[in-house]
Amino acid sequence: MKQNSKIYRWVLISLAAAIVVLAIAASYTVGIVSKNNVVARIDSNIGAMESYLQKNKDAAELMTDELKEDYAAKTRTVAMILSQDAGFMTDDQILEEMRVTVNAERISVFDPTGDIVASTDLSAEGTQVREDFRGHLSENVYTNVLFLLESDSPTIVAASSLDSGNGMVQITFPTDNVISLLQEADLSNAASDVPLYTSGTTAILDADTLEYISCTDSSEIGKTVGYGASLFKKSKGRFDVIDPDGEKAMLRYQKSGDYLIMAVVAYEDIYDSRDLLVGWVVVGGALLLAVTALALRMGMMPSKDPNEDA
């Protein structure tokens, strides 16, 4: 009886150890697979965002080229009209009518030396032609448009030479409408198309300010990311953070031009399938252990002698 009891304990201990080893092995292997799957999905989302950004950039460049052609045509037309009659250059009313017609902020006319001779802006008296255009004053045919939207004072300025090298007309156009067109306004909704698990987020940040431009959580747009800028120094990387819900999460990012694409997934989401599987292994193992213990107990019970009833 004592020997049977010892075997009974060893069987149960061995079975329990096997269940523990199986649970640990399942946790480790499935955890690795789960994490790799999440990383693959994050990379897929980042790739989709990068393609979107490139498409958006191409569209902005195409729009810029079209706008430049339009401003160049307007400026060249004004130069041709002014070249037909020198009196137009000093007629304030005609210059003002031209300014309104081409929807400009200011029209200025410069002589062959680059000194101003007329302008719709009275405060421009004494100024000279923009340095970018000065080297082209002697050219008979010259037209150019500058989009200087990255400066502290955004400017769109165009210039075209007057016929026979008689000077140059310089036109300044308003920037508000152009900036609103060229701004990545559509980016604010870009991340909503690439959700990431139940509580994960995909976001596009300004690479310099780390301000949210787009995010699956729209309430974050306009805010600055709460993680230190020093963590984003590399072109791409991954590190652990504490998300807004107080959960430990994995953050993966990649820079793309002027933007930083970022994805954050809580480890609770990453290991959800692993935890579920381990839970089933533990519950199933416990049931198996209980059934085995019961079977062994019944097997070790002494058999009843039928002669006793007689």
Salt bridges, closest charged atoms under 4 A:
ASP43 OD1 - ARG252 NE 2.63
ASP70 OD2 - LYS74 NZ 3.59
GLU96 OE2 - ARG99 NH2 2.66
ASP121 OD2 - ARG106 NH1 3.52
GLU131 OE1 - ARG134 NE 3.81
ASP132 OD1 - ARG130 NE 2.81
GLU139 OE2 - HIS136 ND1 2.67
ASP163 OD1 - ARG76 NH2 3.48
ASP240 OD2 - LYS248 NZ 3.87
ASP275 OD1 - ARG274 NH2 2.94
